[in-house]
Amino acid sequence: MSTERKIEGFWNSTPQIQKIAFHIRGKISVYLTDGRIIITPLSHFPSIKKLSVKQRQKWYLFGNGLSFDNSTEVYHIEQILGNYNEYRHEV
């Protein structure tokens, strides 16, 4: 029997956005390809908050981020996770 202990969690996992949703009023839900769901207040993303419900439905993936048809902003994964050094999209 092996006594090796495995460390739990998301080690060596590069977060990638799979989809987003606005199921909770005032929040954005970001679904990652590894199964995590990040829910964050729209108050941290005022330019998304300003979009209408219809405009929020017209989003698309852009690199390791996302954008909307009616927006000039690109929102990268490090903005959502809040850890630039770990998740920056450019090295």
N, C-alpha and C positions, 0 to 999 in steps of 0.2 A: 504494500500500500504506500502510495506517495504521500509525503508530508508537505509537499510544496504547496504554499498558500497562494491563491490567485487574488490579485488586487481587483476589486470590483470597480465599475465605472466605465467611462468613455475615454480610455487611454488610446493614444495613437489613432484617434478618429478625427478626420477633417470634416468639420460641419459644412453641409451643403443644403441649400434651400430646395425643398421639393414643391411646396405650395404655401399660400397664405390664405387667411380667412378673417372675417370680421364678425364672428358669431357673438362676441361679448361687447356690449355697448362701451365705446371709448377705449377699446383695446384691439391690438392686432395679434393674431395667432400665426406664428411662423412654424411650419412643419418641416423638419429636417429629414434628410434621407435615412439617417440612422435610427429614426423612430422618435426622437425628442420633439416636443412641442414647446416653443418659447412663446409665452404670452406677456406682452408688454403694453403699458399705457400709450395711447396715441399722443399724449401730452409731450412725449419725448421726440415725436415726429410731427411737428406742427404743419409741415407742408402736406403730409398725408391726411392729417385731420381736416385740412381745408377742402380736400376733394369731396365731391358728392358721393353718395352711396353708389350711384351708377358708375362714376368715374373710377372708384376703387375696384370695381369688378374687372376693369380692363388693365390688368397688370401682366407683366412678363418677366421671365428670368433674364438677367443680363450679367454674364460672367458668374461670379459667386455672389451675386446680389440680385436686386429686383428693381423694377421701375414701373411706371404707369404711363399709359398713352397720353394723358393730360398733364404730365409732369416732366420737368427737365432734370430732376434729381435721380441719382442712382443710389440706392441704399444697400450698403455692403454688409456682409455677415458680421464683421467686427462692430458695426454700429448697433446691431441687434443684440449681440452677446456682450458688448461693452468691454472687450479685451483686445485692443488694437495689436499689441505685441504678439499675441498668440495666434490671432486670426487674420492678420492683415492680408489683403488680396494681392499686394505687390511686394516682392522681396528685393 
